[in-house]
Amino acid sequence: MDMPRKLIVGYDLGEDVSQISCFSQKTSEPITIGPKEGDEHYLIPTVICVRKDTRLWLCGNEAEACARKGDGEAVDHLLEKVRRGEEIEVLGQNFTAISLLEKFLRKSLMLIKNYFPTEPITKLVITLRETEPVIVDGIYHALDMIGIGKDRAMVISHTGAYLYYVLNQDRSQWMNDVGLFDFNETGFYYYQMNINRRTKPMIAGVTKREFTDTLNCTMINRKDLNLSYTLENIVNTILYRQSISTLYFTGNGFEGGWAEGVLKKLCAGRRVFLGQNLYTKGACYAAKEMSGDQTLSDYVLLNDDMIQASVGLKVYCDAMVKEVLLTEAALPWYEVNSSIEVIPEEEAELEIIIKNIMTREIIREKITIKPLPERPKRMTRLEIKLTFINRTSAKITITDLGFGDFYKSTEQTWEYTFDIV
């Protein structure tokens, strides 16, 4: 009996346009898909529209065309609406922003059927420019409505997708550091990937710099500005005394060919690539890695969403002192939500152990919980919950759970915050 093929999907979900890639077993790399097989127009407008006559929903180019003809009512800027928690009226009916996002994701993912008509999605990774928790939660909610749970889906940032993309290229392209210039409607950014090969596993990280004040999309049509000269100055400033083996350029700001002269100059001594599907392909490589086809097990990938330290708790269990891991390092900070239950002695003092994978430093934080409810010894049960406020600040929430039928919970809570770097 033939085993079903894996369907690995990377999805770059943008405010204005989106892109979808699937991993090809034939070419052993992601292919970016269009509305029809062989179509080279890969950009999918992030727009949903309902027809007035049939009440059928359309997405992308079909949605825009329907709205232009006046045959339907369209909704765009879906991510912004999710961020604001909006409710939108469409043809007299109210919809939450998440429900409209669900319709867009469902319709756009149907495009995959033109290429892979029978395979269900094995793993889907969606990448966003910025992974705001409210939007990430909204995406997971929308995917769950489609029937794709967290066991099959993951949301990562563009910087995370960038890391996966680069590390899946020929090793000669990232023997030294690798740079990415992203010029889009929000601004001009530079991301540099570097690998610490002295650690085991090796750590791949990204540093980010912004040059929006110097170069932005409002300048493109100004005839009094020399964009090529401005770009060349920025690039030369960044590359001065740097060992960069490969440069990538992406974003709609580079469209129109105005940067070609600068790119040709940069080709001396390094590789230069210009394209618009780096993030969707990077998300596809991430999905492949997360589906079990691991090729990066020797590396820890740290992007700007991930925590740099593991957090553990010292406890007494099975007649010995142990360290219980509350979270590993290299996880998105907004994904951390772990808890354990403990029974304290007469005085409750917690010892938090923080191990930084970048510096190898170990920090111990001691937390004294007082006043505890007045009960006999070992007749109090506490829940210890770890979450993060951001990628560098953690929060421990301690809740009195009582002790079964003997003592009810007082619902008393204690909160403590601490830095992990």
Contacts in CASP RR format, 6 or more apart in sequence:
PFRMAT RR
TARGET T0000
AUTHOR 0000-0000-0000
METHOD contacts of the structure
MODEL  1
MDMPRKLIVGYDLGEDVSQISCFSQKTSEPITIGPKEGDEHYLIPTVICV
RKDTRLWLCGNEAEACARKGDGEAVDHLLEKVRRGEEIEVLGQNFTAISL
LEKFLRKSLMLIKNYFPTEPITKLVITLRETEPVIVDGIYHALDMIGIGK
DRAMVISHTGAYLYYVLNQDRSQWMNDVGLFDFNETGFYYYQMNINRRTK
PMIAGVTKREFTDTLNCTMINRKDLNLSYTLENIVNTILYRQSISTLYFT
GNGFEGGWAEGVLKKLCAGRRVFLGQNLYTKGACYAAKEMSGDQTLSDYV
LLNDDMIQASVGLKVYCDAMVKEVLLTEAALPWYEVNSSIEVIPEEEAEL
EIIIKNIMTREIIREKITIKPLPERPKRMTRLEIKLTFINRTSAKITITD
LGFGDFYKSTEQTWEYTFDIV
4 119 0 8 1.000
4 120 0 8 1.000
5 25 0 8 1.000
5 116 0 8 1.000
5 119 0 8 1.000
6 23 0 8 1.000
6 119 0 8 1.000
6 122 0 8 1.000
6 123 0 8 1.000
6 291 0 8 1.000
6 293 0 8 1.000
7 22 0 8 1.000
7 112 0 8 1.000
7 116 0 8 1.000
7 119 0 8 1.000
7 120 0 8 1.000
7 121 0 8 1.000
7 122 0 8 1.000
8 22 0 8 1.000
8 23 0 8 1.000
8 122 0 8 1.000
8 123 0 8 1.000
8 284 0 8 1.000
8 287 0 8 1.000
8 288 0 8 1.000
8 291 0 8 1.000
9 20 0 8 1.000
9 21 0 8 1.000
9 22 0 8 1.000
9 23 0 8 1.000
9 109 0 8 1.000
9 112 0 8 1.000
9 121 0 8 1.000
9 123 0 8 1.000
9 124 0 8 1.000
9 125 0 8 1.000
9 284 0 8 1.000
9 287 0 8 1.000
10 20 0 8 1.000
10 21 0 8 1.000
10 22 0 8 1.000
10 30 0 8 1.000
10 124 0 8 1.000
10 125 0 8 1.000
10 126 0 8 1.000
10 127 0 8 1.000
10 280 0 8 1.000
10 281 0 8 1.000
10 282 0 8 1.000
10 283 0 8 1.000
10 284 0 8 1.000
10 286 0 8 1.000
10 287 0 8 1.000
11 18 0 8 1.000
11 19 0 8 1.000
11 20 0 8 1.000
11 21 0 8 1.000
11 109 0 8 1.000
11 124 0 8 1.000
11 125 0 8 1.000
11 126 0 8 1.000
11 127 0 8 1.000
11 280 0 8 1.000
11 283 0 8 1.000
12 18 0 8 1.000
12 19 0 8 1.000
12 20 0 8 1.000
12 126 0 8 1.000
12 127 0 8 1.000
12 158 0 8 1.000
12 161 0 8 1.000
12 277 0 8 1.000
12 279 0 8 1.000
12 280 0 8 1.000
12 283 0 8 1.000
13 46 0 8 1.000
13 79 0 8 1.000
13 126 0 8 1.000
13 127 0 8 1.000
13 128 0 8 1.000
13 139 0 8 1.000
14 46 0 8 1.000
14 79 0 8 1.000
14 128 0 8 1.000
14 129 0 8 1.000
15 46 0 8 1.000
15 77 0 8 1.000
15 78 0 8 1.000
15 79 0 8 1.000
15 80 0 8 1.000
15 129 0 8 1.000
16 45 0 8 1.000
16 46 0 8 1.000
16 76 0 8 1.000
16 185 0 8 1.000
17 43 0 8 1.000
17 44 0 8 1.000
17 45 0 8 1.000
17 46 0 8 1.000
18 43 0 8 1.000
18 44 0 8 1.000
18 45 0 8 1.000
18 46 0 8 1.000
18 108 0 8 1.000
19 32 0 8 1.000
19 42 0 8 1.000
19 43 0 8 1.000
19 44 0 8 1.000
19 276 0 8 1.000
19 277 0 8 1.000
19 279 0 8 1.000
19 280 0 8 1.000
20 32 0 8 1.000
20 33 0 8 1.000
20 34 0 8 1.000
20 42 0 8 1.000
20 44 0 8 1.000
20 108 0 8 1.000
20 109 0 8 1.000
20 111 0 8 1.000
20 112 0 8 1.000
20 280 0 8 1.000
21 30 0 8 1.000
21 31 0 8 1.000
21 32 0 8 1.000
21 33 0 8 1.000
21 277 0 8 1.000
21 280 0 8 1.000
21 281 0 8 1.000
21 282 0 8 1.000
21 283 0 8 1.000
21 284 0 8 1.000
22 30 0 8 1.000
22 31 0 8 1.000
22 33 0 8 1.000
22 112 0 8 1.000
22 115 0 8 1.000
22 116 0 8 1.000
22 284 0 8 1.000
23 29 0 8 1.000
23 30 0 8 1.000
23 31 0 8 1.000
23 284 0 8 1.000
23 285 0 8 1.000
23 287 0 8 1.000
23 288 0 8 1.000
24 30 0 8 1.000
24 31 0 8 1.000
29 168 0 8 1.000
29 281 0 8 1.000
30 280 0 8 1.000
30 281 0 8 1.000
30 282 0 8 1.000
30 284 0 8 1.000
30 285 0 8 1.000
31 115 0 8 1.000
32 42 0 8 1.000
32 277 0 8 1.000
32 280 0 8 1.000
32 281 0 8 1.000
33 42 0 8 1.000
33 111 0 8 1.000
33 112 0 8 1.000
33 114 0 8 1.000
33 115 0 8 1.000
34 40 0 8 1.000
34 41 0 8 1.000
34 42 0 8 1.000
34 44 0 8 1.000
34 111 0 8 1.000
34 114 0 8 1.000
35 41 0 8 1.000
35 44 0 8 1.000
35 61 0 8 1.000
35 62 0 8 1.000
35 111 0 8 1.000
35 114 0 8 1.000
36 114 0 8 1.000
37 114 0 8 1.000
37 115 0 8 1.000
41 61 0 8 1.000
42 276 0 8 1.000
42 277 0 8 1.000
43 276 0 8 1.000
44 59 0 8 1.000
44 60 0 8 1.000
44 61 0 8 1.000
44 108 0 8 1.000
44 111 0 8 1.000
45 60 0 8 1.000
45 61 0 8 1.000
45 63 0 8 1.000
45 64 0 8 1.000
45 76 0 8 1.000
46 60 0 8 1.000
46 76 0 8 1.000
46 77 0 8 1.000
46 78 0 8 1.000
46 79 0 8 1.000
46 104 0 8 1.000
47 59 0 8 1.000
47 60 0 8 1.000
47 63 0 8 1.000
47 64 0 8 1.000
47 67 0 8 1.000
47 74 0 8 1.000
47 75 0 8 1.000
47 76 0 8 1.000
47 104 0 8 1.000
48 57 0 8 1.000
48 58 0 8 1.000
48 59 0 8 1.000
48 60 0 8 1.000
48 63 0 8 1.000
48 74 0 8 1.000
48 75 0 8 1.000
48 76 0 8 1.000
48 78 0 8 1.000
48 100 0 8 1.000
48 103 0 8 1.000
48 104 0 8 1.000
48 107 0 8 1.000
49 57 0 8 1.000
49 58 0 8 1.000
49 59 0 8 1.000
49 62 0 8 1.000
49 63 0 8 1.000
49 64 0 8 1.000
49 66 0 8 1.000
49 67 0 8 1.000
49 72 0 8 1.000
49 73 0 8 1.000
49 74 0 8 1.000
49 75 0 8 1.000
50 56 0 8 1.000
50 57 0 8 1.000
50 58 0 8 1.000
50 72 0 8 1.000
50 73 0 8 1.000
50 90 0 8 1.000
50 91 0 8 1.000
51 57 0 8 1.000
51 58 0 8 1.000
51 66 0 8 1.000
51 71 0 8 1.000
51 72 0 8 1.000
52 70 0 8 1.000
52 71 0 8 1.000
52 72 0 8 1.000
52 73 0 8 1.000
52 91 0 8 1.000
53 71 0 8 1.000
55 91 0 8 1.000
57 103 0 8 1.000
57 107 0 8 1.000
58 66 0 8 1.000
58 107 0 8 1.000
59 103 0 8 1.000
59 104 0 8 1.000
59 107 0 8 1.000
59 108 0 8 1.000
60 107 0 8 1.000
60 108 0 8 1.000
63 74 0 8 1.000
64 74 0 8 1.000
66 72 0 8 1.000
66 74 0 8 1.000
67 73 0 8 1.000
67 74 0 8 1.000
72 91 0 8 1.000
73 90 0 8 1.000
73 91 0 8 1.000
75 81 0 8 1.000
75 88 0 8 1.000
75 90 0 8 1.000
75 100 0 8 1.000
78 97 0 8 1.000
78 100 0 8 1.000
78 101 0 8 1.000
78 104 0 8 1.000
79 101 0 8 1.000
79 128 0 8 1.000
79 135 0 8 1.000
81 88 0 8 1.000
81 97 0 8 1.000
81 100 0 8 1.000
82 97 0 8 1.000
82 98 0 8 1.000
82 101 0 8 1.000
82 134 0 8 1.000
82 135 0 8 1.000
82 138 0 8 1.000
82 139 0 8 1.000
83 132 0 8 1.000
83 134 0 8 1.000
83 135 0 8 1.000
84 97 0 8 1.000
85 96 0 8 1.000
85 97 0 8 1.000
85 98 0 8 1.000
85 134 0 8 1.000
86 96 0 8 1.000
86 97 0 8 1.000
87 94 0 8 1.000
87 95 0 8 1.000
87 96 0 8 1.000
87 97 0 8 1.000
88 94 0 8 1.000
88 95 0 8 1.000
88 96 0 8 1.000
88 97 0 8 1.000
88 100 0 8 1.000
89 95 0 8 1.000
90 100 0 8 1.000
98 138 0 8 1.000
98 141 0 8 1.000
98 142 0 8 1.000
98 145 0 8 1.000
99 142 0 8 1.000
99 145 0 8 1.000
101 138 0 8 1.000
101 139 0 8 1.000
101 142 0 8 1.000
102 141 0 8 1.000
102 142 0 8 1.000
102 143 0 8 1.000
102 145 0 8 1.000
102 146 0 8 1.000
105 139 0 8 1.000
105 142 0 8 1.000
105 143 0 8 1.000
105 146 0 8 1.000
106 146 0 8 1.000
109 121 0 8 1.000
109 124 0 8 1.000
109 146 0 8 1.000
112 121 0 8 1.000
121 148 0 8 1.000
121 152 0 8 1.000
122 152 0 8 1.000
122 291 0 8 1.000
123 152 0 8 1.000
123 153 0 8 1.000
123 154 0 8 1.000
123 287 0 8 1.000
123 288 0 8 1.000
123 290 0 8 1.000
123 291 0 8 1.000
124 143 0 8 1.000
124 148 0 8 1.000
124 152 0 8 1.000
124 153 0 8 1.000
124 154 0 8 1.000
124 287 0 8 1.000
125 153 0 8 1.000
125 154 0 8 1.000
125 155 0 8 1.000
125 156 0 8 1.000
125 161 0 8 1.000
125 283 0 8 1.000
125 284 0 8 1.000
125 286 0 8 1.000
125 287 0 8 1.000
125 290 0 8 1.000
126 139 0 8 1.000
126 143 0 8 1.000
126 153 0 8 1.000
126 154 0 8 1.000
126 155 0 8 1.000
126 156 0 8 1.000
126 283 0 8 1.000
127 155 0 8 1.000
127 156 0 8 1.000
127 157 0 8 1.000
127 158 0 8 1.000
127 160 0 8 1.000
127 161 0 8 1.000
127 279 0 8 1.000
127 280 0 8 1.000
127 282 0 8 1.000
127 283 0 8 1.000
127 286 0 8 1.000
128 135 0 8 1.000
128 136 0 8 1.000
128 139 0 8 1.000
128 155 0 8 1.000
128 156 0 8 1.000
128 157 0 8 1.000
128 158 0 8 1.000
129 157 0 8 1.000
129 158 0 8 1.000
129 184 0 8 1.000
129 186 0 8 1.000
130 157 0 8 1.000
131 155 0 8 1.000
131 156 0 8 1.000
131 157 0 8 1.000
131 305 0 8 1.000
131 332 0 8 1.000
131 334 0 8 1.000
133 334 0 8 1.000
136 155 0 8 1.000
136 334 0 8 1.000
139 155 0 8 1.000
140 149 0 8 1.000
140 150 0 8 1.000
140 153 0 8 1.000
140 155 0 8 1.000
143 149 0 8 1.000
143 153 0 8 1.000
144 150 0 8 1.000
154 286 0 8 1.000
154 287 0 8 1.000
154 290 0 8 1.000
156 283 0 8 1.000
156 286 0 8 1.000
156 303 0 8 1.000
156 305 0 8 1.000
156 332 0 8 1.000
157 303 0 8 1.000
157 304 0 8 1.000
157 305 0 8 1.000
158 182 0 8 1.000
158 279 0 8 1.000
159 191 0 8 1.000
159 206 0 8 1.000
159 208 0 8 1.000
159 303 0 8 1.000
159 304 0 8 1.000
159 305 0 8 1.000
160 206 0 8 1.000
160 282 0 8 1.000
160 286 0 8 1.000
160 301 0 8 1.000
160 303 0 8 1.000
160 305 0 8 1.000
161 278 0 8 1.000
161 279 0 8 1.000
161 280 0 8 1.000
161 281 0 8 1.000
161 282 0 8 1.000
161 283 0 8 1.000
161 286 0 8 1.000
162 180 0 8 1.000
162 191 0 8 1.000
162 193 0 8 1.000
162 206 0 8 1.000
162 248 0 8 1.000
162 278 0 8 1.000
162 279 0 8 1.000
162 282 0 8 1.000
162 303 0 8 1.000
163 193 0 8 1.000
163 204 0 8 1.000
163 205 0 8 1.000
163 206 0 8 1.000
163 301 0 8 1.000
163 303 0 8 1.000
164 282 0 8 1.000
164 283 0 8 1.000
164 285 0 8 1.000
164 286 0 8 1.000
164 289 0 8 1.000
164 296 0 8 1.000
164 301 0 8 1.000
165 278 0 8 1.000
165 279 0 8 1.000
165 281 0 8 1.000
165 282 0 8 1.000
165 285 0 8 1.000
166 173 0 8 1.000
166 174 0 8 1.000
166 178 0 8 1.000
166 193 0 8 1.000
166 246 0 8 1.000
166 248 0 8 1.000
167 174 0 8 1.000
167 204 0 8 1.000
167 285 0 8 1.000
167 296 0 8 1.000
167 299 0 8 1.000
167 301 0 8 1.000
168 282 0 8 1.000
168 285 0 8 1.000
168 295 0 8 1.000
168 296 0 8 1.000
169 246 0 8 1.000
172 245 0 8 1.000
173 245 0 8 1.000
173 246 0 8 1.000
173 271 0 8 1.000
174 193 0 8 1.000
174 195 0 8 1.000
174 245 0 8 1.000
174 246 0 8 1.000
175 245 0 8 1.000
176 243 0 8 1.000
176 244 0 8 1.000
176 245 0 8 1.000
177 192 0 8 1.000
177 193 0 8 1.000
177 194 0 8 1.000
177 195 0 8 1.000
177 242 0 8 1.000
177 243 0 8 1.000
177 244 0 8 1.000
177 245 0 8 1.000
178 192 0 8 1.000
178 193 0 8 1.000
178 244 0 8 1.000
178 245 0 8 1.000
178 246 0 8 1.000
178 247 0 8 1.000
178 248 0 8 1.000
179 190 0 8 1.000
179 191 0 8 1.000
179 192 0 8 1.000
179 193 0 8 1.000
179 244 0 8 1.000
179 246 0 8 1.000
179 247 0 8 1.000
179 248 0 8 1.000
180 190 0 8 1.000
180 191 0 8 1.000
180 192 0 8 1.000
180 193 0 8 1.000
180 247 0 8 1.000
180 248 0 8 1.000
180 249 0 8 1.000
180 250 0 8 1.000
180 278 0 8 1.000
181 188 0 8 1.000
181 189 0 8 1.000
181 190 0 8 1.000
181 235 0 8 1.000
181 247 0 8 1.000
181 248 0 8 1.000
181 249 0 8 1.000
181 250 0 8 1.000
182 188 0 8 1.000
182 189 0 8 1.000
182 190 0 8 1.000
182 191 0 8 1.000
182 250 0 8 1.000
182 251 0 8 1.000
183 189 0 8 1.000
183 215 0 8 1.000
183 217 0 8 1.000
183 249 0 8 1.000
183 250 0 8 1.000
183 251 0 8 1.000
183 252 0 8 1.000
183 253 0 8 1.000
183 254 0 8 1.000
184 217 0 8 1.000
184 251 0 8 1.000
184 252 0 8 1.000
184 253 0 8 1.000
185 217 0 8 1.000
185 252 0 8 1.000
185 253 0 8 1.000
186 212 0 8 1.000
187 210 0 8 1.000
187 212 0 8 1.000
187 215 0 8 1.000
187 216 0 8 1.000
187 217 0 8 1.000
188 210 0 8 1.000
188 211 0 8 1.000
188 212 0 8 1.000
188 214 0 8 1.000
188 215 0 8 1.000
188 216 0 8 1.000
188 234 0 8 1.000
189 208 0 8 1.000
189 209 0 8 1.000
189 210 0 8 1.000
189 211 0 8 1.000
189 212 0 8 1.000
190 208 0 8 1.000
190 209 0 8 1.000
190 210 0 8 1.000
190 211 0 8 1.000
190 234 0 8 1.000
190 238 0 8 1.000
191 206 0 8 1.000
191 207 0 8 1.000
191 208 0 8 1.000
192 206 0 8 1.000
192 207 0 8 1.000
192 209 0 8 1.000
192 238 0 8 1.000
192 244 0 8 1.000
193 204 0 8 1.000
193 205 0 8 1.000
193 206 0 8 1.000
194 204 0 8 1.000
194 205 0 8 1.000
194 206 0 8 1.000
194 207 0 8 1.000
195 202 0 8 1.000
195 203 0 8 1.000
195 204 0 8 1.000
195 205 0 8 1.000
195 299 0 8 1.000
196 202 0 8 1.000
196 203 0 8 1.000
196 204 0 8 1.000
196 205 0 8 1.000
196 358 0 8 1.000
199 300 0 8 1.000
199 357 0 8 1.000
199 360 0 8 1.000
201 297 0 8 1.000
201 298 0 8 1.000
201 299 0 8 1.000
201 300 0 8 1.000
202 298 0 8 1.000
202 299 0 8 1.000
202 300 0 8 1.000
203 299 0 8 1.000
203 300 0 8 1.000
203 302 0 8 1.000
203 357 0 8 1.000
203 358 0 8 1.000
204 299 0 8 1.000
204 300 0 8 1.000
204 301 0 8 1.000
204 302 0 8 1.000
205 301 0 8 1.000
205 302 0 8 1.000
205 303 0 8 1.000
206 302 0 8 1.000
206 303 0 8 1.000
206 304 0 8 1.000
208 304 0 8 1.000
209 238 0 8 1.000
211 234 0 8 1.000
214 230 0 8 1.000
214 234 0 8 1.000
215 227 0 8 1.000
215 230 0 8 1.000
215 231 0 8 1.000
215 234 0 8 1.000
217 252 0 8 1.000
217 253 0 8 1.000
219 225 0 8 1.000
219 227 0 8 1.000
219 230 0 8 1.000
220 227 0 8 1.000
220 253 0 8 1.000
220 258 0 8 1.000
227 258 0 8 1.000
227 259 0 8 1.000
228 258 0 8 1.000
228 259 0 8 1.000
228 261 0 8 1.000
228 262 0 8 1.000
231 259 0 8 1.000
231 262 0 8 1.000
232 262 0 8 1.000
232 265 0 8 1.000
235 262 0 8 1.000
235 266 0 8 1.000
244 270 0 8 1.000
245 270 0 8 1.000
245 271 0 8 1.000
246 270 0 8 1.000
246 271 0 8 1.000
246 272 0 8 1.000
246 273 0 8 1.000
247 266 0 8 1.000
247 270 0 8 1.000
247 271 0 8 1.000
247 272 0 8 1.000
247 273 0 8 1.000
248 272 0 8 1.000
248 273 0 8 1.000
248 274 0 8 1.000
248 275 0 8 1.000
248 278 0 8 1.000
249 259 0 8 1.000
249 263 0 8 1.000
249 272 0 8 1.000
249 273 0 8 1.000
249 274 0 8 1.000
249 275 0 8 1.000
250 274 0 8 1.000
250 275 0 8 1.000
250 276 0 8 1.000
250 278 0 8 1.000
250 279 0 8 1.000
251 275 0 8 1.000
251 276 0 8 1.000
252 276 0 8 1.000
254 274 0 8 1.000
254 275 0 8 1.000
259 274 0 8 1.000
263 272 0 8 1.000
263 274 0 8 1.000
266 272 0 8 1.000
289 295 0 8 1.000
289 296 0 8 1.000
300 329 0 8 1.000
300 330 0 8 1.000
300 357 0 8 1.000
301 330 0 8 1.000
302 308 0 8 1.000
302 330 0 8 1.000
302 358 0 8 1.000
304 391 0 8 1.000
305 332 0 8 1.000
305 333 0 8 1.000
305 334 0 8 1.000
305 391 0 8 1.000
306 329 0 8 1.000
306 330 0 8 1.000
306 331 0 8 1.000
306 332 0 8 1.000
306 333 0 8 1.000
306 391 0 8 1.000
307 327 0 8 1.000
307 329 0 8 1.000
307 330 0 8 1.000
307 331 0 8 1.000
307 332 0 8 1.000
307 333 0 8 1.000
307 336 0 8 1.000
307 388 0 8 1.000
307 391 0 8 1.000
307 392 0 8 1.000
307 420 0 8 1.000
308 329 0 8 1.000
308 330 0 8 1.000
308 356 0 8 1.000
308 357 0 8 1.000
308 358 0 8 1.000
308 391 0 8 1.000
308 392 0 8 1.000
308 420 0 8 1.000
308 421 0 8 1.000
309 329 0 8 1.000
309 354 0 8 1.000
309 355 0 8 1.000
309 356 0 8 1.000
309 357 0 8 1.000
309 420 0 8 1.000
309 421 0 8 1.000
310 325 0 8 1.000
310 327 0 8 1.000
310 328 0 8 1.000
310 329 0 8 1.000
310 354 0 8 1.000
310 355 0 8 1.000
310 357 0 8 1.000
311 325 0 8 1.000
311 326 0 8 1.000
311 327 0 8 1.000
311 352 0 8 1.000
311 353 0 8 1.000
311 354 0 8 1.000
311 386 0 8 1.000
311 394 0 8 1.000
311 420 0 8 1.000
312 323 0 8 1.000
312 324 0 8 1.000
312 325 0 8 1.000
312 326 0 8 1.000
312 327 0 8 1.000
312 352 0 8 1.000
312 353 0 8 1.000
312 354 0 8 1.000
313 323 0 8 1.000
313 324 0 8 1.000
313 326 0 8 1.000
313 340 0 8 1.000
313 350 0 8 1.000
313 351 0 8 1.000
313 352 0 8 1.000
313 353 0 8 1.000
313 384 0 8 1.000
314 321 0 8 1.000
314 322 0 8 1.000
314 323 0 8 1.000
314 324 0 8 1.000
314 350 0 8 1.000
314 351 0 8 1.000
314 352 0 8 1.000
314 353 0 8 1.000
315 321 0 8 1.000
315 322 0 8 1.000
315 323 0 8 1.000
315 324 0 8 1.000
315 340 0 8 1.000
315 342 0 8 1.000
316 322 0 8 1.000
317 324 0 8 1.000
323 353 0 8 1.000
324 340 0 8 1.000
326 338 0 8 1.000
326 340 0 8 1.000
326 384 0 8 1.000
326 386 0 8 1.000
327 336 0 8 1.000
327 338 0 8 1.000
327 386 0 8 1.000
329 355 0 8 1.000
329 356 0 8 1.000
329 357 0 8 1.000
330 357 0 8 1.000
333 388 0 8 1.000
333 390 0 8 1.000
333 391 0 8 1.000
334 388 0 8 1.000
336 386 0 8 1.000
336 387 0 8 1.000
336 388 0 8 1.000
336 394 0 8 1.000
337 385 0 8 1.000
337 386 0 8 1.000
337 387 0 8 1.000
338 385 0 8 1.000
338 386 0 8 1.000
339 383 0 8 1.000
339 384 0 8 1.000
339 385 0 8 1.000
339 386 0 8 1.000
340 383 0 8 1.000
340 384 0 8 1.000
341 381 0 8 1.000
341 382 0 8 1.000
341 383 0 8 1.000
341 384 0 8 1.000
341 401 0 8 1.000
342 381 0 8 1.000
342 382 0 8 1.000
342 384 0 8 1.000
343 378 0 8 1.000
343 380 0 8 1.000
343 381 0 8 1.000
343 382 0 8 1.000
344 369 0 8 1.000
344 372 0 8 1.000
344 380 0 8 1.000
344 382 0 8 1.000
345 377 0 8 1.000
345 378 0 8 1.000
346 377 0 8 1.000
347 368 0 8 1.000
347 370 0 8 1.000
347 372 0 8 1.000
348 368 0 8 1.000
348 369 0 8 1.000
348 370 0 8 1.000
348 372 0 8 1.000
348 380 0 8 1.000
348 382 0 8 1.000
349 366 0 8 1.000
349 367 0 8 1.000
349 368 0 8 1.000
349 369 0 8 1.000
350 366 0 8 1.000
350 367 0 8 1.000
350 368 0 8 1.000
350 369 0 8 1.000
350 384 0 8 1.000
350 396 0 8 1.000
350 398 0 8 1.000
351 364 0 8 1.000
351 365 0 8 1.000
351 366 0 8 1.000
351 367 0 8 1.000
352 364 0 8 1.000
352 365 0 8 1.000
352 366 0 8 1.000
352 367 0 8 1.000
352 396 0 8 1.000
352 418 0 8 1.000
353 362 0 8 1.000
353 363 0 8 1.000
353 364 0 8 1.000
354 362 0 8 1.000
354 363 0 8 1.000
354 364 0 8 1.000
354 365 0 8 1.000
354 418 0 8 1.000
354 420 0 8 1.000
355 361 0 8 1.000
355 362 0 8 1.000
356 362 0 8 1.000
356 363 0 8 1.000
356 420 0 8 1.000
356 421 0 8 1.000
363 420 0 8 1.000
365 418 0 8 1.000
367 396 0 8 1.000
367 416 0 8 1.000
369 382 0 8 1.000
369 398 0 8 1.000
369 414 0 8 1.000
372 380 0 8 1.000
372 400 0 8 1.000
373 380 0 8 1.000
373 400 0 8 1.000
373 402 0 8 1.000
373 407 0 8 1.000
373 410 0 8 1.000
373 412 0 8 1.000
375 402 0 8 1.000
375 403 0 8 1.000
375 407 0 8 1.000
379 403 0 8 1.000
379 406 0 8 1.000
379 407 0 8 1.000
380 400 0 8 1.000
380 402 0 8 1.000
380 403 0 8 1.000
380 407 0 8 1.000
381 400 0 8 1.000
381 401 0 8 1.000
381 402 0 8 1.000
381 403 0 8 1.000
381 404 0 8 1.000
382 398 0 8 1.000
382 399 0 8 1.000
382 400 0 8 1.000
382 401 0 8 1.000
383 398 0 8 1.000
383 399 0 8 1.000
383 401 0 8 1.000
384 396 0 8 1.000
384 397 0 8 1.000
384 398 0 8 1.000
385 396 0 8 1.000
385 397 0 8 1.000
385 398 0 8 1.000
385 399 0 8 1.000
386 394 0 8 1.000
386 395 0 8 1.000
386 396 0 8 1.000
387 394 0 8 1.000
387 395 0 8 1.000
387 397 0 8 1.000
388 394 0 8 1.000
388 395 0 8 1.000
389 395 0 8 1.000
389 417 0 8 1.000
392 419 0 8 1.000
392 420 0 8 1.000
392 421 0 8 1.000
393 417 0 8 1.000
393 418 0 8 1.000
393 419 0 8 1.000
393 420 0 8 1.000
394 417 0 8 1.000
394 418 0 8 1.000
394 419 0 8 1.000
394 420 0 8 1.000
395 415 0 8 1.000
395 416 0 8 1.000
395 417 0 8 1.000
396 415 0 8 1.000
396 416 0 8 1.000
396 417 0 8 1.000
396 418 0 8 1.000
397 413 0 8 1.000
397 414 0 8 1.000
397 415 0 8 1.000
398 413 0 8 1.000
398 414 0 8 1.000
398 415 0 8 1.000
398 416 0 8 1.000
399 409 0 8 1.000
399 411 0 8 1.000
399 412 0 8 1.000
399 413 0 8 1.000
400 409 0 8 1.000
400 410 0 8 1.000
400 411 0 8 1.000
400 412 0 8 1.000
400 413 0 8 1.000
401 409 0 8 1.000
402 408 0 8 1.000
402 409 0 8 1.000
402 410 0 8 1.000
END
